[in-house]
Every structure is written in C-alpha cells, then in structure tokens.
Amino acid sequence: MILAGAEQIEFKTVCDSCGSLGIKIAHPESAPEATPIECARCGAPRGTLGSLRELARSGISQLYENSD
C-alpha cells in the first residue's frame, strides 16, 4: 500500500493470494509492532501489526494516490 506523499506502508489490505479482506492476529492487545499479520482465509502474510496501526493512523483518504 502506498500513501500519496508518504513512505510506503508494508500492509496489504487485500490478500494477493486469495483476495480476502479478513486478517488474523495472535493476541493483538499485547502484541509487539513486529507481530506478523496473516490472511484469515489462506494464511498468507499481509504485513505487521505496526504497519496496520500506521495505516489506520494515516486515515482512509490517504490510502490511494490521486490519479487525476
């Protein structure tokens, strides 16, 4: 995922392998930022908890570059 005007965030909102949006995280409340996040359907790696949190902080309006 690339943010417009920002550095690349290494988190895939949609699984490249199966197209699922679901994710699974082991103990997210106490997990460190480096905790891997997997696809809930196929188990493919999607990123880290830290990258997901950064994506959430960035706001949905910045998720995609403007193609105008």
Secondary structure, DSSP 8 states (H G I E B T S, - for coil): -B-TTS-B--B-SS-TTT----EE-SSTTT--TT-EEEETTT--EEEEHHHHHHHHHH-GGGSS----
